[in-house]
Amino acid sequence: MRLSEDKVRRIAERLHDELEQRGLLSYKEPSGTQRGAGRAARVKQIYDFIVADLGQEDDIDAEVDRVLETYSREIKGTERDILFRKHKEEIARKRGYIL
């Protein structure tokens, strides 16, 4: 994963707070729960979604690496970057993943 767990957590918290501040997130705290417990649970759901999405992209990257390893010659530099991007877009499209 390209992002650390701490960075993903901060992104999830910031996303939650921005959505709440803009009025795009509404909820009621369940009675009998500690103040802020609902926020923590919602942030955790956002965090889990981001981690799962990054995991899907890592899987696509690994598949692209396997495809590039099948080439008969070693590919380096700009050529590799171009082929990597091309194959990544193709594999993502086949899987229904939006980059």
FINU-206517 format. One line per field, with one value per residue: residue number from 1; residue in three letters; z, y negated, x negated of N, C-alpha, C in turn. Coordinates in nm, 4 decimals. Example, Ala and Ser with C-alpha at 12.3 -4.5 7.8 and 13.67 -1.06 7.14 Angstrom:
num: [1; 2]
residuo: [Ala; Ser]
n_w: [0.7800; 0.7080]
n_v: [0.5690; 0.2250]
n_u: [-1.3190; -1.2850]
ca_w: [0.7800; 0.7140]
ca_v: [0.4500; 0.1060]
ca_u: [-1.2300; -1.3670]
c_w: [0.7800; 0.7870]
c_v: [0.3300; -0.0030]
c_u: [-1.3200; -1.2900]
END
This chain:
num: [1; 2; 3; 4; 5; 6; 7; 8; 9; 10; 11; 12; 13; 14; 15; 16; 17; 18; 19; 20; 21; 22; 23; 24; 25; 26; 27; 28; 29; 30; 31; 32; 33; 34; 35; 36; 37; 38; 39; 40; 41; 42; 43; 44; 45; 46; 47; 48; 49; 50; 51; 52; 53; 54; 55; 56; 57; 58; 59; 60; 61; 62; 63; 64; 65; 66; 67; 68; 69; 70; 71; 72; 73; 74; 75; 76; 77; 78; 79; 80; 81; 82; 83; 84; 85; 86; 87; 88; 89; 90; 91; 92; 93; 94; 95; 96; 97; 98; 99]
residuo: [Met; Arg; Leu; Ser; Glu; Asp; Lys; Val; Arg; Arg; Ile; Ala; Glu; Arg; Leu; His; Asp; Glu; Leu; Glu; Gln; Arg; Gly; Leu; Leu; Ser; Tyr; Lys; Glu; Pro; Ser; Gly; Thr; Gln; Arg; Gly; Ala; Gly; Arg; Ala; Ala; Arg; Val; Lys; Gln; Ile; Tyr; Asp; Phe; Ile; Val; Ala; Asp; Leu; Gly; Gln; Glu; Asp; Asp; Ile; Asp; Ala; Glu; Val; Asp; Arg; Val; Leu; Glu; Thr; Tyr; Ser; Arg; Glu; Ile; Lys; Gly; Thr; Glu; Arg; Asp; Ile; Leu; Phe; Arg; Lys; His; Lys; Glu; Glu; Ile; Ala; Arg; Lys; Arg; Gly; Tyr; Ile; Leu]
n_w: [0.0000; -0.0807; 0.0963; 0.4390; 0.7317; 0.9203; 0.7669; 0.6045; 0.8000; 0.8896; 0.6545; 0.6351; 0.8680; 0.8123; 0.5796; 0.6799; 0.8647; 0.6937; 0.5267; 0.7187; 0.8114; 0.5830; 0.5677; 0.4411; 0.5578; 0.7748; 1.0901; 1.3816; 1.7125; 1.8763; 2.1567; 2.4833; 2.4183; 2.4307; 2.3948; 2.0789; 2.0026; 1.7899; 1.5808; 1.5691; 1.4831; 1.2299; 1.1022; 1.1047; 0.9253; 0.6873; 0.6715; 0.6431; 0.3926; 0.2262; 0.2590; 0.1524; -0.1129; -0.1907; -0.1686; -0.3778; -0.5929; -0.5556; -0.6102; -0.8825; -0.9762; -0.9171; -1.0909; -1.3347; -1.3203; -1.3410; -1.6019; -1.7461; -1.6923; -1.8609; -2.1037; -2.3712; -2.3619; -2.1422; -1.9985; -1.9547; -1.7871; -1.9425; -2.1370; -1.9945; -1.8044; -1.9674; -2.0817; -1.8455; -1.7474; -1.9584; -1.9553; -1.6947; -1.7034; -1.8809; -1.7441; -1.5133; -1.6263; -1.7233; -1.4803; -1.3790; -1.2244; -1.1262; -1.2002]
n_v: [0.1165; -0.2201; -0.4300; -0.5127; -0.3541; -0.5433; -0.7784; -0.7093; -0.6849; -0.9519; -1.0726; -0.9513; -1.0521; -1.3268; -1.3345; -1.2413; -1.4505; -1.6740; -1.6054; -1.5990; -1.8642; -2.0028; -1.9287; -1.6951; -1.4571; -1.2921; -1.1859; -1.0088; -0.9922; -0.6875; -0.6162; -0.5955; -0.5528; -0.6298; -0.9633; -1.0521; -0.7970; -0.7030; -0.8566; -0.7574; -0.4968; -0.5458; -0.6717; -0.4576; -0.2851; -0.4315; -0.4344; -0.1565; -0.1156; -0.2734; -0.1427; 0.1091; 0.0353; -0.0618; 0.1769; 0.3236; 0.1804; 0.2317; 0.5064; 0.4990; 0.3654; 0.5618; 0.7635; 0.6370; 0.6158; 0.8884; 0.9361; 0.7718; 0.9025; 1.1162; 1.0360; 1.0714; 0.9398; 0.7285; 0.4561; 0.1147; -0.2065; -0.4845; -0.3494; -0.1252; -0.2523; -0.3592; -0.1247; 0.0014; -0.1733; -0.1537; 0.1228; 0.1327; -0.0359; 0.1133; 0.3599; 0.2672; 0.1629; 0.4006; 0.5240; 0.3552; 0.1472; -0.1829; -0.4071]
n_u: [-0.0844; -0.0516; -0.0120; -0.0560; 0.0871; 0.1561; 0.1798; 0.3969; 0.5933; 0.6061; 0.6982; 0.9510; 1.0721; 1.0700; 1.2262; 1.4723; 1.5305; 1.5424; 1.7599; 1.9612; 1.9571; 2.0378; 2.2949; 2.3610; 2.3644; 2.5591; 2.6792; 2.7876; 2.6915; 2.6862; 2.8952; 2.7662; 2.5019; 2.1546; 2.0387; 1.9207; 1.8604; 2.0087; 1.9057; 1.6451; 1.6952; 1.8046; 1.5882; 1.4130; 1.5438; 1.5162; 1.2379; 1.1886; 1.3056; 1.1405; 0.8937; 0.9583; 1.0073; 0.7543; 0.6196; 0.7347; 0.6325; 0.3601; 0.3603; 0.4207; 0.1930; 0.0007; 0.0820; 0.0336; -0.2443; -0.3073; -0.2215; -0.3980; -0.6358; -0.6228; -0.7091; -0.9417; -1.1811; -1.3769; -1.2158; -1.2551; -1.2626; -1.1024; -0.9541; -0.8652; -0.7047; -0.5014; -0.3907; -0.3121; -0.1133; 0.0721; 0.1445; 0.2422; 0.4676; 0.6232; 0.6623; 0.7887; 1.0240; 1.1402; 1.1966; 1.3801; 1.3003; 1.2460; 0.9991]
ca_w: [0.0000; -0.0954; 0.2084; 0.5702; 0.8013; 0.9856; 0.6651; 0.5654; 0.9126; 0.8866; 0.5387; 0.6720; 0.9650; 0.7430; 0.4900; 0.7660; 0.9204; 0.5841; 0.4885; 0.8273; 0.8132; 0.4657; 0.5783; 0.3526; 0.6431; 0.8890; 1.1712; 1.5202; 1.8072; 1.9483; 2.2992; 2.5713; 2.3736; 2.4714; 2.2961; 1.9854; 1.9638; 1.6563; 1.4869; 1.5555; 1.4019; 1.0909; 1.0509; 1.0824; 0.8008; 0.5774; 0.6705; 0.5858; 0.2495; 0.1591; 0.2606; 0.0557; -0.2463; -0.2167; -0.1877; -0.5146; -0.6849; -0.5400; -0.6841; -1.0251; -1.0011; -0.9157; -1.2149; -1.4421; -1.3102; -1.3963; -1.7479; -1.7992; -1.6791; -1.9696; -2.2250; -2.4047; -2.3283; -2.0244; -2.0302; -1.8546; -1.8054; -1.9931; -2.2060; -1.8915; -1.7465; -2.0642; -2.0888; -1.7156; -1.7441; -2.0582; -1.9031; -1.5729; -1.7456; -1.9422; -1.6397; -1.4280; -1.7013; -1.7244; -1.3463; -1.3398; -1.1252; -1.1788; -1.1519]
ca_v: [0.0000; -0.3402; -0.5198; -0.4484; -0.3406; -0.6711; -0.8724; -0.6670; -0.7212; -1.0970; -1.1013; -0.9087; -1.1486; -1.4541; -1.3144; -1.2382; -1.5826; -1.7621; -1.5682; -1.6410; -2.0105; -2.0493; -1.8807; -1.5805; -1.3383; -1.3129; -1.0664; -1.0290; -0.9092; -0.5949; -0.6472; -0.5106; -0.5359; -0.7344; -1.0700; -1.0337; -0.6561; -0.6894; -0.9143; -0.6627; -0.3839; -0.5919; -0.6914; -0.3223; -0.2337; -0.5033; -0.3823; -0.0218; -0.1282; -0.3242; -0.0352; 0.2104; -0.0209; -0.0601; 0.3173; 0.3608; 0.1213; 0.3082; 0.6316; 0.4661; 0.3386; 0.6901; 0.8330; 0.5675; 0.6588; 1.0244; 0.9247; 0.7148; 1.0034; 1.2127; 0.9825; 1.1467; 0.8615; 0.6450; 0.3246; 0.0188; -0.3498; -0.5427; -0.2454; -0.0454; -0.3350; -0.3676; 0.0069; 0.0256; -0.2514; -0.0967; 0.2490; 0.1056; -0.0869; 0.2246; 0.4554; 0.1989; 0.1565; 0.5358; 0.5548; 0.2568; 0.0600; -0.3161; -0.4630]
ca_u: [0.0000; -0.1341; 0.0108; -0.0665; 0.2151; 0.1837; 0.2282; 0.5312; 0.6812; 0.6261; 0.7848; 1.0863; 1.1239; 1.0916; 1.3401; 1.5914; 1.5566; 1.5830; 1.8961; 2.0492; 1.9592; 2.1130; 2.4316; 2.3800; 2.3641; 2.6477; 2.6921; 2.8268; 2.6158; 2.7753; 2.9061; 2.6879; 2.3636; 2.0606; 2.0280; 1.8099; 1.8457; 2.0655; 1.8090; 1.5341; 1.7414; 1.8180; 1.4521; 1.3592; 1.6018; 1.4506; 1.1009; 1.1922; 1.3350; 1.0198; 0.7940; 1.0014; 0.9874; 0.6105; 0.5834; 0.7728; 0.5358; 0.2359; 0.3798; 0.4098; 0.0515; -0.0703; 0.1148; -0.0386; -0.3846; -0.3157; -0.2089; -0.5219; -0.7406; -0.6101; -0.7715; -1.0629; -1.3008; -1.3611; -1.1606; -1.3022; -1.2416; -0.9786; -0.8777; -0.7980; -0.5989; -0.3918; -0.3262; -0.2490; 0.0105; 0.1635; 0.1963; 0.3195; 0.5985; 0.6964; 0.7016; 0.8864; 1.1494; 1.1976; 1.2454; 1.4805; 1.2368; 1.2216; 0.8733]
c_w: [0.0000; 0.0226; 0.3397; 0.6338; 0.8672; 0.8859; 0.6211; 0.6753; 0.9124; 0.7691; 0.5728; 0.7700; 0.8975; 0.6510; 0.5701; 0.8129; 0.8128; 0.5404; 0.5935; 0.8276; 0.6981; 0.4665; 0.4878; 0.4292; 0.7616; 0.9599; 1.3085; 1.6047; 1.8772; 2.0973; 2.3800; 2.5264; 2.4188; 2.3590; 2.2090; 1.9396; 1.8232; 1.5506; 1.4624; 1.4673; 1.2554; 1.0265; 1.0195; 0.9534; 0.6796; 0.5607; 0.6031; 0.4360; 0.1727; 0.1508; 0.1595; -0.0873; -0.2832; -0.2389; -0.3272; -0.6144; -0.6752; -0.6151; -0.8342; -1.0609; -1.0067; -1.0439; -1.3335; -1.4402; -1.3687; -1.5484; -1.8069; -1.7897; -1.7923; -2.0988; -2.2468; -2.3737; -2.2061; -2.0657; -1.9169; -1.8870; -1.8531; -2.0628; -2.1056; -1.8310; -1.8379; -2.0711; -1.9585; -1.7106; -1.8385; -2.0059; -1.7789; -1.6084; -1.8027; -1.8366; -1.5491; -1.4973; -1.7018; -1.5889; -1.2996; -1.2332; -1.1904; -1.1160; -1.1222]
c_v: [-0.1238; -0.4361; -0.4432; -0.4414; -0.4720; -0.7734; -0.8377; -0.7036; -0.8701; -1.1381; -1.0666; -1.0071; -1.2807; -1.4449; -1.3147; -1.3782; -1.6818; -1.7325; -1.6149; -1.7931; -2.0669; -2.0022; -1.7636; -1.4488; -1.3683; -1.1798; -1.1063; -0.9379; -0.8155; -0.6287; -0.5469; -0.4871; -0.6549; -0.8370; -1.0459; -0.8905; -0.6338; -0.7431; -0.8166; -0.5444; -0.4241; -0.6142; -0.5563; -0.2625; -0.3006; -0.4517; -0.2450; -0.0257; -0.1742; -0.2155; 0.0735; 0.1620; -0.0218; 0.0826; 0.3665; 0.3047; 0.1921; 0.4413; 0.6089; 0.4409; 0.4684; 0.7684; 0.7692; 0.6079; 0.7987; 1.0222; 0.8735; 0.8133; 1.1056; 1.1629; 1.0524; 1.0706; 0.7743; 0.5051; 0.2293; -0.1212; -0.3889; -0.4393; -0.1610; -0.1237; -0.3421; -0.2356; 0.0395; -0.0451; -0.1919; 0.0318; 0.2271; 0.0556; 0.0259; 0.3222; 0.3933; 0.1935; 0.2932; 0.5722; 0.4587; 0.1604; -0.0747; -0.3723; -0.6109]
c_u: [-0.0897; -0.1210; -0.0033; 0.0723; 0.2549; 0.2378; 0.3695; 0.6307; 0.7103; 0.7150; 0.9295; 1.1492; 1.1587; 1.2129; 1.4705; 1.6277; 1.6020; 1.7268; 1.9965; 2.0656; 2.0427; 2.2584; 2.4629; 2.3835; 2.4548; 2.6679; 2.7404; 2.7405; 2.7142; 2.7784; 2.8244; 2.5448; 2.2807; 2.0486; 1.9031; 1.7912; 1.8998; 1.9707; 1.6957; 1.5734; 1.7543; 1.6813; 1.3891; 1.4154; 1.5379; 1.3087; 1.0969; 1.2179; 1.2114; 0.9143; 0.8302; 0.9787; 0.8394; 0.5608; 0.6185; 0.6724; 0.4006; 0.2441; 0.3656; 0.2640; -0.0290; -0.0422; 0.0426; -0.1856; -0.4027; -0.3064; -0.3398; -0.6383; -0.7353; -0.6732; -0.9060; -1.1908; -1.2716; -1.3163; -1.1996; -1.2531; -1.1032; -0.8915; -0.8003; -0.6818; -0.4767; -0.3159; -0.2529; -0.1140; 0.1158; 0.2276; 0.2820; 0.4589; 0.6849; 0.7477; 0.8068; 1.0225; 1.2176; 1.2575; 1.3554; 1.4306; 1.2075; 1.0951; 0.8876]
END
